[in-house]
Amino acid sequence: MVQTSSAADGSARLRRNRFLIIRNRTAGQATNRIATHVAHALRARHGTVEIAETGTPAELAGLAEAAAGADAVLVAGGDGSFRACARAFAGLGVPLGLIPAGTGNVLAQEIALPGTAEQLAETFTHGPVERLSGGLANGAPFFLMAGAGFDADVVRRLSHGVKRYAGKAAYALPVLGALARVPPEFEVRIDGHPYAARWLIVTRARHYGGRFVISPASSLFRPGLTALVFTGSTMRERLAELLGLARGRLQDVPTVRSLPARSVSISAPHSVPVQVDGDFLATGALDVSEGALPLDLIVPAGSAARI
């Protein structure tokens, strides 16, 4: 159970004692190693830790009882793994924590998670909770971003087997392949207003693909979406868009518009791929809005000013 103890200055200090760590059984050795190190660090703080391996949504749903009995559920993985667990355990009233073991780890960047197992264990034991509100993409909850076009084409063609062993290097060939194809134009409606686009990102996060800053004013902990509309059609324009993204200077790229939004939709040809939180979702239509079930996320102490 969650307890409070007296700190050196006499103030009450939150303490979590029971943890459920969830990791994907198909994840690579790095994920297993990080999860194991964090479990050891939590036990060194006299916490009790259960590690569960899953591979399907049904297995996640089967862990609801164990999750409800924990002080915190810790997800070992990346943004897609976190989204899957958040969907499975929404409404249980148990805070979630992230053990960052993915490729991009956008969520970890957003909340400035520390890098060592000992620092993570300290955060999960004593860290405050922030209410994370998400959005809906085609009726399914997401917490970071959704999009259509270029990046969705990349993740659609990504080999997860190669990604497991090569990390970010696995994206090289899919990125080059996506750049070689002329992107189709489709119509985007942002709060009812039409725009032409060849790539669309709807984000709640500041970061993209890890450390790249794509929307400086965005926050996972405030309402609102930001729609980034890319219109570049030539190789030079599209490379300029990617360079602007990598430099955190999309506002300087003439083929990119950044617009505040409450709802975003596309009725695209079936050839246009769609992604959610970095995972390929489908091809064709995309409807994005606010309204996902909120959940409590454990964040590092002192991070509130940054998020």
Secondary structure, 3 states (H helix, E strand, C coil): CCEEEECCCCCEEEECCEEEEEEECCCCHHHHHHHHHHHHHHHHCCCEEEEEEECCHHHHHCCHHHHHCCCEEEEEECHHHHHHHHHHHCCCCCCEEEEECCCCCHHHHHCCCCCCHHHHHHHHHHCCEEEECCEEECCEEECCEEEECHHHHHHHHCCHHHHHHHHHHHHHHHHHHHHHCCCCCEEEEECCEEEEECEEEEECCCEECCCEECCCCCCCCCCCEEEEEECCCCHHHHHHHHHHHHHCCHHHCCCEEEEEECEEEECCCCCCEEEECCEEEEECCEEEEECCCCEEEECCCCCHHHC
